[in-house]
Amino acid sequence: MKKAYRIRKNEEFSAIIAKKRSKASSSFIIYYDLKKEEHGRVGISVSKKLGDAVHRNLFKRRLREMVRQVVDLDGSALDYIIIIRKGFIDKSFEENKKDLEKTIKACRIN
């Protein structure tokens, strides 16, 4: 995933989370809001409770690849903040990918 498609500033994370639009599954919590740029963006967060830096970075790399395969950010009307939950660790890549796809489809702004 290109860096232009990532949300990195704490203010942007806080603004999207403050809107309180979210969907949850056993592996993820996804907060979403209307996009601020000409394309959708994704921010990823992993708690220190899920492991040391090596494992957290591994989880983020896996999630970025899942997002690249599942989400069309150029055609997306939303920005996403994805928080990895403990259930992510116990599932395989394919199971997490299906879970992400199902949760992203549930994200809609009425």
QUIKAUR-V328458 format. One line per field, one symbol per residue. ss: DSSP state (H for helix, E for strand, - for the rest). Layout:
# QUIKAUR-V328458
ss: ???
This chain:
# QUIKAUR-V328458
ss: --HHHE---HHHHHHHHH---EEE---EEEEEEE-------EEEEE-HHH--HHHHHHHHHHHHHHHHHH-------EEEEEEE--HHHH--HHHHHHHHHHHHHH----
